[in-house]
Amino acid sequence: MTRLKIGLQMYTLRSETANDFLGTLRKVAELGYEGVEFAGYGGLDAKTLRAELDALGLQAIGAHVPLPRMLEAAEEEIEYMLTLGGKYIVVPWMGPETYESESALADTCGKLESAAKLCAERGIVFGYHNHAFELEIRLKDRRLLDAIFAGAPSLQAELDACWVHNAGVDPAEYIRKYAGRLPLVHLKDMAVVDGEVQTVELGKGEVNLAAIAAAAKEAGSEWLIVEQDHCANPPLESVATSIGWIRDNGLLPG
């Protein structure tokens, strides 16, 4: 069975990339991450960014792109991703207006399905990244997340396992549920501090990360992607701690 590759969602380092986009990428490569998932490109053109990634030995996994942007400029986003050598475009979040009624959800799922088919025609995989609310909200007899995937059958899953856990659902069970449709898994840890959920470095919280990694491998996922929404410590220190946990637990050689 192929080893899961280890990536980083660059949103974690948004304060660093705002000051030095390419310098931050170099530091990510030095830490040993194999790929990066973008949340913006720092104003760089695709050829320049691709050259930098190649020089660093970093793979472009894909990018988070809001659904409105995909509806406005899908071809542009696809072309950029193809130039980067990436494979995935993922919708990171959707507002309440997209699922506030059955008709709204049906319309949204139609748009997601159309975008997924357009991406597939160009060799790009189109996915959706969840938060907790998609598992907490129920529409009739099913969770919102399940309704989204049922309504857009070509849409692939990028499961944020931490937010699944936060919603009171077993992430490993959900990974198994979408085996074969789940190329990307966000590996994230959390702790409840003074009654508030905080994202923490891997291994510092309550999420069963080992079970998630094992389930993702069994489900045929390609990438485990580290993400920390907010870091109490300096973000580069946090992502260094997290990849240390990954190495200590045998998920990355060396």
C-alpha positions in Angstrom: 0.0 0.0 0.0 1.4 3.4 -1.0 2.6 5.7 1.8 0.5 8.8 2.4 2.3 12.0 1.3 2.6 14.8 3.8 1.6 18.4 2.9 0.9 21.7 4.6 -2.0 24.0 4.0 -0.4 27.4 3.6 -3.2 29.2 5.3 -1.5 28.2 8.5 1.4 30.5 7.6 -0.7 33.4 6.2 1.0 36.0 8.4 4.4 34.8 7.2 3.5 34.6 3.5 2.0 38.1 3.7 5.6 39.4 4.5 7.7 36.9 2.5 5.8 34.4 0.3 8.8 32.7 -1.3 10.9 32.8 1.8 8.2 31.1 3.7 7.9 28.4 1.1 11.6 27.8 1.4 11.3 27.3 5.2 8.4 24.8 4.6 10.6 22.8 2.3 13.5 22.9 4.8 11.1 21.4 7.4 10.5 18.4 5.2 7.0 18.9 4.0 6.5 17.2 0.6 3.8 19.4 -0.8 1.8 22.6 -0.2 -1.8 23.4 -0.6 -2.3 27.0 -1.4 -4.8 29.6 -0.1 -3.7 32.4 -2.4 -0.6 32.7 -4.5 1.0 35.8 -3.2 0.4 37.8 -6.4 2.9 35.5 -8.3 2.3 34.3 -11.8 2.0 30.6 -12.1 5.3 30.0 -14.1 7.3 31.9 -11.4 5.8 30.0 -8.6 6.2 26.7 -10.4 9.9 27.4 -10.9 10.3 28.1 -7.2 8.5 25.0 -6.2 10.6 22.8 -8.5 13.8 24.4 -7.2 12.7 23.6 -3.6 11.5 20.1 -4.4 7.9 21.0 -3.2 4.9 19.6 -5.0 1.8 21.8 -5.5 -1.0 19.7 -4.1 -3.7 22.1 -5.0 -5.5 25.2 -3.7 -8.5 26.4 -1.8 -10.6 28.4 -4.1 -14.0 29.9 -3.1 -17.0 28.7 -5.1 -17.9 32.3 -6.3 -14.4 32.5 -7.8 -14.8 29.2 -9.5 -18.1 30.3 -11.0 -16.5 33.5 -12.3 -13.1 32.3 -13.4 -12.9 28.5 -13.5 -10.8 28.4 -16.6 -8.3 30.8 -15.1 -8.0 28.8 -11.9 -7.7 25.5 -13.7 -4.9 26.9 -16.0 -3.0 28.3 -13.0 -3.2 24.9 -11.3 -2.1 23.0 -14.4 0.9 25.3 -14.7 1.8 24.6 -11.1 1.6 20.9 -11.7 -1.1 20.6 -9.0 -4.1 18.3 -9.1 -6.7 19.6 -6.7 -9.0 22.6 -6.5 -11.1 22.6 -3.3 -13.9 24.8 -2.1 -12.9 25.7 1.5 -16.3 26.9 2.9 -19.8 27.9 1.9 -22.1 30.4 3.6 -25.6 29.7 5.0 -27.2 31.2 1.9 -26.0 28.2 -0.1 -27.9 25.6 1.9 -30.7 27.6 3.7 -33.4 25.8 1.9 -33.8 22.7 -0.2 -33.9 24.7 -3.4 -30.8 26.7 -2.4 -28.9 23.5 -1.6 -30.0 21.9 -4.9 -28.8 25.0 -6.8 -25.5 24.9 -4.9 -25.0 21.2 -5.6 -25.7 21.8 -9.3 -23.0 24.4 -9.4 -20.5 22.1 -7.5 -21.3 19.3 -9.9 -20.8 21.4 -13.0 -17.5 22.7 -11.6 -16.4 19.2 -10.8 -17.1 18.0 -14.3 -15.3 21.0 -15.9 -12.3 20.4 -13.7 -12.3 16.7 -14.6 -12.2 17.5 -18.3 -8.9 19.3 -17.7 -7.4 16.6 -15.4 -8.1 18.5 -12.2 -10.0 17.0 -9.2 -12.6 19.3 -7.6 -13.4 18.8 -3.9 -15.1 20.3 -0.9 -13.5 20.9 2.5 -15.8 20.7 5.6 -16.0 22.5 8.9 -18.1 21.3 11.8 -21.3 22.8 10.8 -21.8 20.5 7.8 -22.0 17.6 10.3 -24.0 19.4 12.9 -26.8 20.6 10.6 -29.3 18.0 9.6 -31.6 18.2 6.6 -34.4 15.7 7.1 -32.6 12.4 7.9 -29.1 13.2 6.8 -26.2 15.5 7.7 -25.6 18.5 5.4 -22.2 17.2 4.3 -23.8 13.9 3.2 -26.5 15.9 1.3 -23.8 17.9 -0.5 -21.9 14.8 -1.6 -25.2 13.1 -2.6 -26.3 16.1 -4.6 -22.9 16.5 -6.4 -21.8 13.0 -7.2 -18.6 14.0 -9.1 -17.4 16.1 -6.1 -14.6 14.7 -4.1 -14.0 15.1 -0.4 -11.2 16.8 1.5 -12.2 15.8 5.0 -11.0 18.0 7.8 -10.8 15.3 10.4 -10.5 17.8 13.3 -13.8 19.5 12.5 -15.5 16.1 12.1 -14.2 15.2 15.6 -15.4 18.6 16.9 -18.9 17.9 15.6 -19.0 14.7 17.7 -18.5 12.3 14.9 -15.8 9.7 14.6 -13.4 10.9 11.9 -12.1 7.4 11.1 -15.6 6.2 10.6 -16.3 9.1 8.2 -13.1 8.5 6.3 -14.2 4.9 5.8 -17.6 6.0 4.6 -16.1 8.0 1.8 -13.3 5.6 0.9 -12.5 6.0 -2.8 -13.8 9.5 -2.9 -11.4 11.0 -0.4 -8.0 11.9 -1.9 -7.2 14.6 0.7 -7.4 14.6 4.5 -6.7 17.5 6.7 -4.7 16.3 9.8 -5.4 18.8 12.6 -5.5 18.6 16.4 -7.6 20.5 18.8 -8.0 21.1 22.6 -10.8 22.7 24.6 -9.2 25.5 26.7 -11.5 27.5 29.1 -14.5 26.2 27.2 -13.2 27.2 23.8 -11.9 25.1 21.0 -8.4 25.8 20.0 -6.4 24.3 17.2 -3.0 23.0 18.5 0.1 21.3 17.2 -0.3 17.6 16.2 -0.1 15.4 19.3 -0.9 18.3 21.7 -4.7 17.8 21.7 -7.5 15.3 21.9 -7.9 14.1 18.3 -7.0 10.5 17.6 -4.5 11.3 14.8 -3.1 7.8 14.5 -6.5 6.3 13.8 -7.2 9.0 11.2 -4.0 8.4 9.4 -4.5 4.7 9.4 -8.1 5.1 8.1 -6.9 7.5 5.4 -4.3 5.1 4.2 -6.8 2.3 4.1 -9.3 4.5 2.2 -6.8 5.2 -0.5 -6.2 8.8 0.3 -3.2 10.5 -1.4 -2.3 13.3 1.0 -2.4 14.1 4.7 -2.3 17.9 4.9 -1.3 19.6 8.1 -3.3 22.7 9.0 -3.6 24.8 12.1 -6.2 27.5 11.9 -4.8 29.6 14.7 -1.4 29.1 16.4 -0.7 30.1 20.0 3.0 29.7 19.2 4.8 31.2 16.3 3.3 29.5 13.2 6.6 28.2 11.8 7.4 26.7 15.2 4.0 25.1 15.2 4.3 23.4 11.8 7.8 22.3 12.8 6.4 20.6 15.9 3.6 19.0 13.8 5.9 17.5 11.3 8.0 16.2 14.2 5.0 14.3 15.4 4.5 12.9 11.9 8.1 11.6 11.8 7.9 10.3 15.4 4.8 8.3 14.4 6.3 6.8 11.3 4.2 8.7 8.7 7.3 10.3 7.1 10.7 8.7 6.6 13.7 10.3 8.3 
